[in-house]
Amino acid sequence: MTSENTALTRIRSFLMFWYDFIVGDDWQVAVGVVLALALTWGVGAAGVPSWWLLPVAVAVLLPLSLWRASRKRRAGTG
């Protein structure tokens, strides 16, 4: 294997690690977090206090994720 192939393999492995770490098993939660962060930034940039948006996002996303996971487990697909 050439050094170029080794470097590309390492870069790909690094990127795949971060994809798996961030997205993990539930891509919908990852999208929800990105949307919540973008909304928090937008509201904050408008000069409105936005500290409360991320806790609300967690309060909504976590139960939804747990509900989907438990439903899959009961159905025998998880």
Steps between C-alpha positions, in 0.01 A plus 500: 500500500637841410523786744225682307262206543592478867429869550164475322408194704583682822304809398201287404519310829519827692195642320304176543575505874356849534197415288429196716566696821273792407223323312524163672190288488248782477553745216176677588639612836815626326286705258293630792811613686638676191165676449486598868853641484417696184180633655685598817760684295233677293296609799814611684622695196166683498574622851241282673609284795533147367644305794174307543486350149753219548346370824161495325652313206647240736167471683329426167765293320597265782152361572432464127823308453427275797144440379622397152768273647257329738248454220764333282603276788141390566455426130817289508687708243755664727 
